[in-house]
Amino acid sequence: MRRAVLIALAVVVTIVAVVFTFQRKLVYFPSPGPLPSADEVLPGGRDVRLVTADGLMLGGWHFELPEAPVTVVVFPGNGGNREGRVSLARALTSRGLSVLLFDYRGYGGNPGKPTEEGLTFDARAALDLIDGPVVYFGESLGAAVAAELATFRVPKGMVLRSPFTSLAAAGSHHYPWLPVRMLLQDKYPVAERVSALDVPTVVLLGTKDSVVPPAQSREVATAARARLVEIDGADHNDEVLLSGPQVIDAVLSVS
């Protein structure tokens, strides 16, 4: 019996050690480059380079309209690269808004490896490219990046799509048998951060979201004193949540 207990304990310790070591591979799922140029994906687009405080050079696309009242800075989720956000940029520019799409470190052929601190540097570098009013659009993990950036530079408005309350809460939902809160190196305390902000905010969620529990997005909306838009039957990456009419209307409402 004692030997069996020791073996079981050794297995648990090994699993925890492996998860701790490779945890960021369970959080970040970058798609590499190469990517087309900005004007290939949308006429008039311009390739830009973001220089971060720790010396990385990241790629981005700027779709700038001369008469646009704001620039929408898009903070992607944890998967893919900026090419997957072209439909959003197309829909927003068609409504008269300028858009900046960029990739975090490690995504879209960019150098570096993603971490919470690193993505903070990346987000602030994106702002260096923009003069004038901005609206932050954050998708899932990107909502956490946008919330942190809003504590540094307050935007005109903010749209958070499928936000979690914290990375620990999201992780605990998917891995209830692991001591997630003890293991996590990256925290992303979204609800805590938005509760301290005074920014016109819309929170969007899909009622069938299988990645971020809708209850967590509702909690973020309450903490942010935000308008809540629920899209019935939508899952996390359904097109209606990526660039559908309710998404575009939400952005326009805070622009």
Secondary structure, DSSP 8 states (H G I E B T S, - for coil): -HHHHHHHHHHHHHHHHHHHHTGGGGT-EE-------HHHHSTT-EEEEEE-TTS-EEEEEEE--TT-S-EEEEE--SEE-GGGGHHHHHHHHTTT-EEEEE--TTSTT-SS---HHHHHHHHHHHHTT--S-EEEEEETHHHHHHHHHHTTS--SEEEEES--S-HHHHHHHH-TTS-HHHH-S----HHHHHTT----EEEEEETT-SSS-HHHHHHHHHHHT-EEEEETT--TT-HHHHH-HHHHHHHHHT-
